[in-house]
Amino acid sequence: MKILRNEIPVDTDDLPPAPVADPWLIRCWREVRGYTQAEMAKLMGWSVVAKDVNRIEGYALHIADKRVQMLASALDVTPEEIMSLPEDKAANAERYVQWVSDGRPDLTKWLVNKGV
């Protein structure tokens, strides 16, 4: 159970997991676009440096909802294309390694072929 700011009890155990920005997908799309982390930070338009992009891609920085749109816009994708369910993150990290070892083919086609 979780208590919200207005002190109304809400049973969060019954809620389905919400999609969140996925560091693996963000990194893949950044690489597909050919951006360095520094270039990505500059495209996002907020006071971010390459170190922050590195932290996002390294699962060390939570991405607020308002920044998901900024990330998606900088990558020229929809927010849904960089989001996944929290329980998918470990599998997605493994997918990144496989995508790289496959030679970084077209990401959209690769995801479809893998059934993602």
N, C-alpha and C positions, 0 to 999 in steps of 0.2 A: 504494500500500500504506500502511496505517496501523498503527501499533503501539499497542495498548491498554495500560492501566496495568499489567496483569499480564505485559506483555512478550510476549504471544502475537501473532505477525503475523497480520493479517487483510487479505485482499484486498478492499478496499471498492469496487473498480471493478466487481465482479460483483453488487453489491447493488443492488436497485431503489431509486430515490429515495423517501425517506419524506415523507409529507405534513407540512407545517409550518403554523403559524398564519399566516394571510394578512392582512396589514394592510388590504387593500382590503375584504375581507369583514368584518373587524372594524369598520371605519369605516362601511360600509353598514348593518350591523345596529345600530350605535350610533345612527345617524341615523334609521333606521326606528323605533327605540324612543323617539326624541325626547330622548335624553340629550346634555347637553353633555359635553365631555371631563372637566370637574371632577366632574360627577355620576357619570360612569362610573368615575372613580378612586375615589370614595367607595363605590360599589356593590361594587367588587371586594374591599373589605375588607382590603387590605394597604397597607403604607405607600407609597402611590402618590399622586402629585399629577397635576394636569391635564397638566403638561409631559411626564410619563412616557407618558401615553396618546397625546399628540401624537407622541412619538418612536416609539411602537409603530406608529401609523398611518402614520408617515412613513418606514417601513422602516429606521429608525436604531437600533432596539433589538431584539435577539434575544429571543424569548419562550420561556422555559423550559417544558418539558412540564407541570410542576405549575401554572404560571400559565395555561396554555391552559384548564384546567378552570375556573379562577376567572373568566376572561374569558367563557367560554361561559355559566357560571351567571349572571353579572351581566347578560348579554344575553338570557337565557332561551332559549338555543339549545343544540344538542348540540355537542361539540367538533368533530365532523366538518363542521358547517355553517360553521365559521370557518377551515377548513384547506384547503390545496391543495398540489399538487406545486410544488417550488421553481421549475421552469421556467415555471409558469403565472403567476407574479407580475407580469411585465411586461404580459402580456395582461390581467390583472385590473385593473391600474392604468388601462388604456385603457377597460375595461368600466365602471369607476367614472365616468369622464367621460361615457360614453354614458348610464349610468343617470341621472345628474344632468340631462343635457340632455333626457332623456325625461320629466323632471318627477318623478323618484323614485317610480315606481309601486311596487306591491306587489313586494317584492324576490324572494320565492320564485317567484311567477308569472313575473316578468321573467326570472329565471335560467333557468327551464324553457323559456320562449319563445325565449331566446337559445341554448338547447342546452348550457347550462353544467351 
